Amino acid sequence: MAVKFLDLYKQYLSIKPEIDTAIFSIIERSAYIGGVSLTEFESNFAAFQDSSYCVGVANGTDALEIAIEALNLPTASEIIVPANSFISSAEAVTRCGHKVVFADINSHNYTLDLIDVEKKINPNTKAIIAVHLYGQPCDIDGLHNIASKHDLRIIEDCAQAHGAEYKGKRVGALGDIGAFSFYPGKNLGAYGDAGAILTHNEELAIRCRIISNHGRIDKYNHLIEGRNSRLDGIQAAILAVKLKHLDKWVSRRNEISKAYLSAFKSLSDINLPVIESHVRHAFHLFVIRTQKRDLLQKHLAERDIETGIHYPIALPLLKAYDYLGQSNEKMKANYLDKQLLSLPMGEHLTDDDVIEVIDAVRSFFN
Ligand SMILES: *Cc1c(COP(=O)(O)O)cnc(C)c1O
């Protein structure tokens, strides 16, 4: 029996009548751009994530870019980005005309190492991209302390953290502004590209809306030159259906993680994810660390168990960031990328699947 890393078709079958109705209602009304499905999803998602405002956009990378642009930082500001993330977290900074400065990650939950963040701050530093990597909120209180000392903005990258909580509050509006991706494989995924921006700041929300919709305040009245980055009606309708199931799905991810954690705690060759006591981890990914990563991955593949690596090349080591000269920096991120392995995780896994993964990992180490 194969264990899949992701199974979107199985998820669709579990909610097919609701999804089909939602899609056809948009087609029947021809409400492809904007409309009630969008405004309804935006207000439901803002409420779900404990935020005041939500602006739907075309994808998670645009969400980051538009959020940064809306902050109106001085041109060529330095923005701190964690060295282990998906490239979007850094790309958006450069696209907005700012400079990426990578800071290291810690080795217990792989989010920003605050000691290294402080070292990277200089008078040109204006913001920090707080990535809640793998679904675990980073140390937001610690970042707020640093940010207030140096007058920095905090942009949360929540692309992997739908439903995650920090001290009882959902992520997304814990900093100045937050960006979400609804790429199909995320915890809350559309049937194509989609994204959203959250904030408690009304002025920022309005600016994001204007930027994402051609700078318009009216159909042909354009305040500024903006761009076209909208969340379309069909995607919004699909997301509204899936949002109703998200809490249950995140709970199932936590249940699976508990099974993994207790089954693997006696294995001295692997480092398990450390869950901070004050968070609800969204477990987009369950990432372990081992020196025998490649052999373990091969062993699991031979047993038809799919795994992933997030990410195989730390951002400072990518060709795209050669120009920054941070590849030789002694950062943990620059060598941990060879040890990280993502095990199957998601509500698609049955109890038998979980047992199969557990048995396969144990048989490798014993
Ligand atoms: C997926 C992801 C993004 C980008 O989202 P897209 O919707 O694919 O543009 C940004 N940051 C992180 C951490 C991600 O995992």
The ligand as an ORCA input file, in Angstrom:
! r2SCAN-3c Opt
* xyz 0 1
  C       4.143     28.416     -0.787
  C       4.940     29.471     -0.117
  C       4.969     30.801     -0.582
  C       4.430     31.216     -1.918
  O       3.142     31.005     -2.199
  P       2.619     30.916     -3.725
  O       1.152     30.961     -3.553
  O       3.116     29.640     -4.298
  O       3.135     32.101     -4.461
  C       5.621     31.747      0.172
  N       6.263     31.422      1.313
  C       6.300     30.167      1.774
  C       7.011     29.883      3.064
  C       5.651     29.147      1.073
  O       5.702     27.884      1.549
*
